[in-house]
Structure formats: structure tokens, C-alpha cells
Amino acid sequence: MKIERISTKQMSVLIIFFVIGDMLLFLPSNMAAIAHQDAWIAALIGLVLGTLTAWLIFEYSQRFVGLNLVQIHKQVLGTWAGAAVSFFYLIVMFHDAATQVREIGDFVTTQMMTETPMRVICLLMVILFVVAIRSGLESIARTAEALLFIFAVMFIAIILLLMPEVKLDQLAPVLESDLPTLVHGSLFFIAFPFTELFVMWMIIPNVAVNKHLRKDFVIASLIGGAAIFAIVLMSLLVLGAYLTEHQMYSTYTLAKKIGIGHFLERVEAILAISWLLSTYFRMVIYGYAFIKGLAELVQIQDYRRLTVPLGTLIFGYALIMSPNIVYFNSMNPYWATWDFTYFPVIPVIVYLIFKIRKRAAGRNPAAEEEPS
């Protein structure tokens, strides 16, 4: 099968969409629930530490140049142990892909099309999901590249149109939360957008070699994080900490505040479209990484054979993964903490094993070479 190649620019676009993803709607309320009006400070801390996390994720991939996540684990841990650890990551990717489908279904059926059954919305998203993955990584990247400008225009328009509603006193009193609380709030900002960038370990080997690869990876992560920070800050400035915390879709409520005279009103659909675009690409990236990893694990040459079965499983799992949206959102604090298992806990252990084996092999030249 032909090796798929994308440019560093296309990789950057995918990273921007992935980092922003579904965070536009969910992250402000999660952070405000902990840090209240100081959530913007927690977001700023998270932006700095999250960008550092993105850099570490890239550096880890460069310790195993040309290998994807499954191949890294196989080389370092051996066939069986490596397969077990890789399978753990694949389960996470599958779950997160289905989560994006469920989030879209919940949002559309509760805020926009209340009389439409959720399974219909989920089915439509899964069909688009399957079509995208069957088209291949190159098509996914080109589509994302083409839609980035539209996404950027809509996002910037939302920020500019909200400026008349800004009230600086909504941020007072500043630094009422202590440092542990701010760090706690920043964990959401680091976990969901940035630690989950481990999914890019399945894509980086397909990126054309370029001396700017590291810089582009980190800058793209920073741009995505800055967009989320802007939304958190605007939510606090316009809605205030209380409404941001207690509105399930605080950013959607935020967009409803836009009104210029009696001419430009009810433009929250712009935000909804932006959110759907970024969430869709986050879902597709998860799905592509999962299916490529599974094909690598079971030694299937053409991963496209698995797309329809994958779509069927994701559709079913998205419907049964949670009884209702309240329960679904209540799991966010636990999932944010669990994200740190995938990075840095497991990669650090794998890298230490790699270094120990490499040193042992250096001391004993007669030892068997590491499996490749």
C-alpha cells in the first residue's frame, strides 16, 4: 500500500483543529467551576504548561524516528507486552472518537434540533467519519487545510462581535483563588487539549521531513491553546464566573449575547459551526489513529477494510456510553486526571526501559539486538 505523506503545514492544521476540538464549549465551565473568576489565570498557566507538554510529546517521537506508537512499543517492550500497551492506547482512541460523536449528538439535539432523535445526528456524523477515513490521511489533511480559513474567520468574528459586551469588573477580585486551586483548574487545560496529542504519534511518521517540523508542531499547539484561552477569557468577561460555571454550554450562551442594533443578532450558529468543524476533525484524527494502530497491531496491510466495522462500533458505543448528558459531563474531572496516564506516565516508563536496554546492550555486545 502506498505510504501516505502530508506536509508540515497540513500537520499543523490538524494539530490546531485537534487541540481546539470540543474544548470551545466544555472547557470554560469546567475551569470556572474550580477557579471561578480566576479561571483565566488557570488557563494562562495551562497554556504555558500545555505548550511545554506538546514539545515533550514531539521530542518523545523523535527518540524513535520513523516509528508510530504501536511500533515503538513493539520495539521497546517486545511483541506481547508492546501489543498490550498499544492496545490500551487504542482503546483510549476508540473511546475518545466515540465521545466526540456523542458530544455532537447531545449538543445538536438539546440546543438546535430538539425534536430530532440523537441517533440520527450520531449516524450522520459516523457516515462522514467513515468517508473521511476511507479517503486517507492526505485527503483529511487537505480538507482541514481548506476549511481552516473559514474556521478562523468565524472564530475571530465571534471574538470581535462580543467586544461590546465585555465587562472588566467580571474578573474581580483577581487572585482570590490560591495557587493549588489555580493549578487544579489548569489541569483541565493541560489534559484535554494537550496530553491527548499523543495521538499524533500515529501521524508524525507520515509527515514529510522538514527542518521546521519541531517548531511547527509547537507553534500549532500554541495557536490552538491560545484560541481556547481566548474563549475562556471572553466567557468570564461577558457572562461572569457564575453563569460560565453553571451553563452547560456556556460558550453557546455567550454567543447569544451578540447583538448589534437590531440588525446583527442570533449569530450563535456561527459558533456552533466552528465547534462542529473542530470537533469533527478531532474525531476523525482519533479514528484514523485508532484504525492505523489496529491495522499495525494485527498486521493488516490496508486499514481501509476496517473503516465500516469501526463506524458501526463507534455508532453503537456513542449511544450507550452514557445514560444522559448530566452523567456524561460529571465524568470530565476524572477523565482529565486519567489523561496524564497516557502522557507522561506510560511514555516515561517506556523510555526508561528503552534506555536501560540500550545501556545493557552497550555493555554486552554479544547480547541480542533489540527487536525492530
C-alpha positions in Angstrom: 0.0 0.0 0.0 1.3 3.5 -0.9 2.7 5.4 2.1 0.6 8.5 2.8 2.5 11.7 3.2 1.4 15.1 4.4 3.3 18.4 4.7 4.3 20.1 8.0 1.8 22.8 7.2 -1.0 20.2 6.9 0.2 18.6 10.1 0.0 22.0 11.8 -3.6 22.5 10.7 -4.6 19.1 12.0 -3.0 19.9 15.4 -4.8 23.3 15.6 -8.2 21.6 14.9 -7.3 18.7 17.3 -6.2 21.0 20.2 -9.3 23.2 19.9 -11.7 20.3 19.2 -14.6 20.2 21.5 -13.0 22.5 24.1 -14.7 25.6 22.8 -18.0 24.6 24.5 -16.9 22.5 27.5 -13.7 23.9 28.9 -14.8 27.3 30.2 -17.5 25.8 32.5 -15.1 23.1 33.8 -12.4 25.6 34.7 -14.8 28.2 36.1 -16.3 25.5 38.4 -12.8 25.3 40.1 -11.1 28.7 39.8 -14.3 30.8 39.3 -13.3 34.4 38.1 -9.6 33.4 38.2 -10.2 30.7 35.6 -8.4 32.9 33.0 -5.3 32.8 35.2 -5.6 29.0 35.4 -6.0 28.9 31.7 -2.9 31.0 31.2 -0.9 28.6 33.4 -2.4 25.7 31.4 -1.4 27.3 28.1 2.3 27.6 29.2 2.5 24.1 30.6 0.4 22.7 27.8 2.7 24.1 25.2 5.6 22.5 27.1 3.7 19.2 27.1 3.3 19.4 23.3 7.0 20.0 23.0 7.7 16.9 25.1 5.3 14.8 23.1 7.1 15.8 19.9 10.6 15.2 21.5 9.5 11.7 22.6 8.5 10.9 19.0 12.0 12.0 17.8 13.6 9.4 20.1 12.0 6.8 17.7 12.2 8.5 14.3 10.0 6.9 11.7 8.1 4.7 14.2 4.5 5.1 15.2 3.1 4.4 18.6 2.5 0.7 18.0 5.9 0.2 16.5 7.6 2.0 19.4 6.0 -0.3 22.0 6.8 -3.4 20.0 10.5 -2.4 19.6 11.0 -1.4 23.3 8.7 -3.9 25.1 8.7 -6.8 22.8 5.8 -8.4 20.8 3.4 -9.3 23.6 4.0 -6.6 26.2 4.2 -4.0 23.4 0.9 -5.2 21.9 -0.8 -5.0 25.4 0.4 -1.4 26.0 -0.6 -0.4 22.4 -4.0 -2.0 22.8 -4.5 0.2 25.9 -3.8 3.3 23.9 -6.1 2.1 21.0 -9.0 1.6 23.5 -8.5 5.3 24.6 -8.5 6.4 20.9 -11.7 4.5 20.2 -13.4 5.8 23.3 -12.4 9.4 22.5 -13.6 9.1 18.9 -17.0 7.9 20.1 -17.0 10.7 22.7 -16.8 13.3 20.0 -19.8 11.7 18.2 -21.8 11.6 21.4 -21.0 15.3 22.3 -22.2 16.4 18.8 -25.3 14.4 19.2 -26.1 15.8 22.7 -25.4 19.4 21.7 -27.4 19.4 18.5 -30.4 17.6 20.0 -30.5 19.8 23.1 -29.7 23.2 21.7 -30.5 23.3 18.0 -32.7 20.5 16.7 -34.6 19.4 19.8 -37.1 17.2 18.1 -34.5 15.2 16.2 -33.6 11.8 17.7 -29.9 11.8 18.8 -29.2 8.6 17.0 -29.9 10.3 13.7 -27.4 13.0 14.3 -24.8 10.4 15.5 -25.4 8.3 12.4 -24.8 11.3 10.1 -21.6 12.1 11.9 -20.4 8.5 11.7 -21.1 8.3 8.0 -19.0 11.5 7.5 -16.4 10.0 9.8 -16.1 6.7 7.8 -16.0 8.6 4.4 -13.1 10.7 5.7 -11.0 7.8 7.0 -11.6 5.8 3.8 -10.3 8.8 1.8 -7.0 8.6 3.7 -4.8 10.9 5.7 -3.8 13.1 2.7 -7.5 13.8 1.9 -8.2 14.5 5.6 -5.3 16.9 5.8 -6.2 18.7 2.6 -9.8 19.1 3.7 -8.7 20.5 7.1 -6.3 22.9 5.3 -9.1 24.2 3.1 -11.6 24.7 6.0 -9.1 26.3 8.4 -9.6 29.8 6.9 -13.4 29.6 7.2 -13.0 28.4 10.8 -10.6 31.2 11.6 -12.8 33.9 10.2 -15.8 32.6 12.1 -13.9 32.3 15.4 -12.4 35.8 15.1 -15.8 37.2 14.2 -17.3 35.8 17.4 -14.5 37.4 19.5 -14.8 40.8 17.8 -18.6 40.8 18.0 -18.5 40.1 21.7 -16.2 43.1 22.5 -19.1 45.5 23.2 -20.4 43.1 25.9 -17.1 42.9 27.8 -17.2 44.0 31.4 -13.8 44.1 33.1 -15.2 44.0 36.6 -16.4 40.4 36.0 -12.8 39.4 36.7 -12.7 41.0 40.1 -11.5 40.1 42.7 -8.3 38.9 40.9 -6.3 36.1 42.5 -9.0 35.3 45.0 -8.1 31.6 44.4 -4.9 30.2 45.9 -2.1 28.6 43.9 -3.2 25.0 44.4 -6.7 25.9 43.1 -5.3 27.6 40.1 -3.1 24.6 39.3 -6.1 22.3 39.8 -8.0 24.3 37.3 -5.1 24.4 34.8 -5.1 20.6 34.8 -8.3 20.6 32.6 -6.5 23.0 30.2 -3.4 20.7 30.0 -5.1 17.4 30.0 -7.8 17.5 27.3 -6.2 19.6 24.6 -2.5 18.8 25.1 -1.8 15.5 26.7 -4.1 13.8 24.2 -1.7 14.9 21.5 -0.1 11.5 21.9 -2.5 10.6 19.1 -0.1 12.4 16.8 2.4 9.6 17.3 0.4 7.7 14.7 0.7 10.6 12.3 4.1 12.1 12.7 5.9 9.2 10.8 3.7 10.2 7.8 4.8 13.9 7.8 7.4 14.9 5.2 10.8 15.5 6.8 11.3 19.2 7.3 13.8 21.2 9.5 10.9 23.3 10.8 8.9 20.2 12.0 9.5 20.8 15.7 8.8 24.5 15.5 5.6 23.9 13.5 4.4 21.3 15.9 4.8 23.5 19.0 3.5 26.7 17.3 0.4 24.9 16.1 -0.2 23.6 19.6 0.3 27.1 21.0 -2.2 28.6 18.5 -4.8 26.1 19.4 -4.3 26.7 23.1 -4.4 30.5 22.6 -7.8 30.1 20.9 -9.2 28.2 23.9 -7.7 30.7 26.3 -9.5 33.5 24.4 -12.8 31.7 24.8 -12.3 31.1 28.5 -11.4 34.8 29.0 -14.4 36.0 26.9 -16.7 33.8 28.8 -15.7 35.3 32.1 -15.7 38.9 30.7 -19.2 38.6 29.2 -21.1 36.1 31.3 -19.2 36.3 34.6 -17.9 33.4 36.6 -21.3 32.3 38.0 -23.0 31.9 34.6 -19.9 30.4 33.0 -19.8 27.8 35.7 -23.5 26.9 35.7 -24.3 27.0 32.0 -23.8 23.5 30.4 -22.8 25.1 27.1 -21.5 28.4 28.4 -19.8 29.4 25.1 -23.0 28.9 23.2 -24.8 31.0 25.7 -22.0 33.6 25.3 -22.6 33.8 21.5 -26.3 34.5 22.1 -25.2 37.8 23.8 -24.1 39.1 20.4 -26.4 41.9 19.2 -25.6 45.0 17.2 -28.6 47.3 16.9 -31.5 45.2 15.7 -29.6 44.1 12.7 -27.0 41.5 13.7 -28.5 39.1 16.2 -28.8 35.4 16.9 -25.5 34.5 15.4 -24.7 31.7 17.8 -25.0 29.4 14.8 -21.5 30.7 13.8 -20.1 29.4 17.0 -21.9 26.1 16.6 -20.5 25.6 13.1 -17.0 26.4 14.3 -17.3 24.0 17.2 -18.7 21.3 14.9 -15.8 21.7 12.5 -13.1 21.4 15.1 -14.9 18.6 16.9 -15.3 16.7 13.6 -11.6 16.8 12.8 -10.7 15.8 16.3 -13.0 12.8 15.9 -11.5 11.9 12.5 -7.9 12.2 13.8 -8.8 9.9 16.7 -10.5 7.4 14.4 -7.6 7.5 11.9 -5.0 6.9 14.6 -7.1 4.0 16.1 -7.6 2.2 12.8 -4.0 2.7 11.7 -2.8 1.4 15.0 -5.2 -1.6 14.9 -4.1 -2.5 11.4 -0.5 -2.3 12.5 -1.2 -4.4 15.5 -3.0 -7.2 13.6 -0.7 -6.9 10.5 -3.4 -5.8 8.0 -1.9 -4.0 5.0 -4.9 -1.9 4.1 -6.5 -0.2 7.1 -9.5 0.9 4.9 -11.0 -2.6 5.3 -11.7 -1.8 8.9 -13.5 1.6 8.4 -17.1 0.3 8.1 -16.8 -2.1 11.1 -15.2 0.7 13.1 -18.0 3.2 12.2 -20.6 0.6 13.3 -18.9 0.1 16.6 -18.5 3.8 17.3 -22.1 4.5 16.5 -23.3 1.9 18.9 -20.8 2.8 21.6 -21.6 6.5 21.4 -25.3 5.8 22.2 -24.7 3.6 25.2 -21.6 5.2 26.7 -23.7 7.4 29.0 -27.3 7.4 30.1 -27.6 11.2 29.8 -25.7 14.4 29.3 -25.5 15.2 33.0 -23.8 11.9 33.8 -21.5 12.4 30.8 -20.3 15.8 31.9 -19.8 14.6 35.5 -17.1 12.3 34.3 -14.9 15.2 33.0 -12.8 15.7 36.2 -11.9 12.0 36.4 -11.1 11.7 32.7 -8.8 14.8 32.9 -6.8 13.1 35.6 -6.7 9.8 33.8 -5.3 11.6 30.7 -2.0 12.0 32.5 -1.6 8.3 32.4 -1.2 8.3 28.7 1.3 11.1 28.9 3.6 11.4 30.7 3.3 8.3 32.9 3.4 5.4 30.4 5.8 7.1 27.9 8.3 7.8 30.7 8.3 4.2 31.8 8.7 3.0 28.2 11.5 5.5 27.6 13.3 4.4 30.8 13.1 0.7 29.7 14.4 1.7 26.3 17.4 3.5 27.8 18.1 0.6 30.2 18.0 -1.9 27.4 20.2 0.3 25.2 22.8 0.7 28.0 22.7 -3.1 28.8 23.2 -3.9 25.1 26.2 -1.5 25.0 27.9 -3.2 27.9 27.3 -6.6 26.4 28.0 -6.5 22.6 27.2 -10.2 22.3 23.6 -9.6 23.5 20.8 -9.9 21.1 19.8 -6.9 19.1 16.6 -5.2 20.1 13.6 -6.3 18.1 12.6 -4.0 15.3 
